[in-house]
Structures are given as structure tokens and as C-alpha cells.
Amino acid sequence: MTLTAEQAVLDAHYMARAIELARKGLYTTHPNPRVGCVIVRDGQVVGEGWHERTGEPHAEVHALRAAGALARGATAYVTL
């Protein structure tokens, strides 16, 4: 797959959203990293999540649960 300028802009947009989500775990995930995840399918966000607390499910799990069956064939943007 060749990365187009348009796709690079979209990738940056979704990754920025994942970073924004990761910030929600700022004081609750130590010693684990703060992680955000955005799942996109056909140009639509179908799931989002972040690592909320140490010992609880990670961002990807929350995002996949939110997306459900729409996660199949989608792209995950993850800050880890």
C-alpha cells in the first residue's frame, strides 16, 4: 500500500485522537503507560478506548468492545 498525502493527514488525525484519549489515564495507570486507541472502519470511528486504571483492561480491549463486529477489517490507531 502506498501512503498518500490524504491518508497521512487522516492517520495523523486519528492518532491525535488516540493521544487525547491516552491523556485521560494521566494519574491512574502508573506504573503502566497511558495508552489510547481509536478503531476506524471506512472513514468512521467505530470504537475508542483508553487504559483507565492499573490492573484493568487496556485501551485496545475497550476500543474493540465498543466497536464490536465493526472492528473486523478496521484499522486500530494505538499510542503504545
Steps between C-alpha positions, in 0.01 A plus 500: 500500500634840406437772756334800341515853639128479574542175694792645694277789612226258607751281685631805688143603590407160643832465681450844657164378629665188644753722679215714634331187636825377656523821704188394689713243681753760616480431875343155508722260305838525676729308462346402166509735202203711401352349184220609269343313210272604215351243262401630156311320227411655166587848626281475811609462862333181619673461836712692748663417829780580740679323781294630789670344804789275591390137497196564282458428126721694264390755241478247219257281694268793572513616137437151362206451734354834392544413132359150524466329162590827324862445607544230234701648213552829684820686585611549861696811595680424827740724691709216644 
